[in-house]
Amino acid sequence: MAAFDLENFTTRLLTESLFYDLEYGMVGAVSLIDRAAGQERYIASFMPDDGSYMIEEATSWEEPPELEDEADVAYALATDSVVHSTHDVPEAAAQALIGLAREHDLLPSVTVLFEDEEL
């Protein structure tokens, strides 16, 4: 039996998180969170318009959240961003996310977006 490969496991998990469901218009988005700053730093998702996987770098954020409920998001969401990179396949986007997470010591967060409302 082959040894467990954490890099492959992580890539597969991120790849599966960057999904697109045409029937329901749902898109899986992965954010990379800066714990120290309490902010989203990068956001990755599938772009239905052209079929690419885009990673955006946050450039401004909402006010820091006041946590009133356990379900509240514990970091400031990005309100503006610039394109960091685009990828043809989800595996390439996943590898880029892993590189950014390592470089900047970031943690992942997965969100489901609805194409009509949020993209």
N, C-alpha and C positions, 0 to 999 in steps of 0.2 A: 504494500500500500504506500502511495506517495505521501510525503510529508505535507502537512497543512501549509498552504501558501497564503499568508495574510494579505499580501499585495493583490493577488488574484481575487480573493474574497472581497476585499474592499472595492476593487474595480467593478466587480460584478454587482455588488450592492448599489453603488452609485449609478451604474449603467441602468439597472432596473428602476431606479428612482427617477430617472429622466424619461419618463414614459409620456405617451400621448394616446388618449382614448378618443378616437374620432366620433364614436356614437354619442358620448356624453360631453364632448368638448373639454375634457379634463387634461391638464398638463401637470406633470410632476416637476417641481422645482427644488433644487438643492441650494441652500445658502451656506456660506462659510462665515462663521461667527467669530469675531474678535472678542474673547472673554474679558480681557483687560479694559477695552474701550466700551464694552457692552453694546456692540453694533454689528449689523450685517456688513460684511466687507466685500463679498462676491456673491453673485446670484447666477445660477445656471439653469437653463430650461430649453426645451424643444421649441422651435419656432415654426408653427404650422404653415405660415405663409411661404417659406422657402425650403422647409425640410431640414434646416440646419440646427445645430445645438450651439447655443450662444452662452458665453460667460460674460457677465457684466461686472464692472467694478463700481462699487457705490461711491458717490461723490458728495451726497448730502443725506441727512437722516432726520427722522421725526424726533420730537423731544424724547428724552429718556423716559421710559414707561414707569408709571407708578403701579406696582403690583398690588391689585386688590383681590385677586382671585388666583388660585393655583393654576388655572388654565391660561392665564395671561402670558403673553410672550415676554420673556425676561431680557430682551435686548431691543435696541432701537432699530426699526425697519428702515431700509433705504427708501428715500423719496426721489432720488435722481441717481443716474448712473451713466457710465460710458461703456462702450463695447471694449472688452478686454481681448476676447478671441472668439472665433467661430470654428465649428468642427462639423465634418460631414457625418461622423458616426458617434454614437454615445460613448463608446469605449475611449475614444480620443478625448472627449470632454471629461470623462471620469479621470483619466490619467492627468489631465491638466489641473483638475480640482485637487487631486492628491498632491501634486507638486506645489500648488499654492498653499494648501493646508500645512504641508511640511515647512515651506519657506517662511510662513508668517505665524505658525503655531495657532491654526484656526480649527474650530470644531464644526461639524456638519449639522444641518437642520433640514428636514424635508417638509415641504408644504405642497398641498394640492391646490392648483389654481383652476379657475374655469375660464376657458378661452373667451367667452363673450364679455366677461366682466373685468378681467385682470391683465390681459396681455396687451 
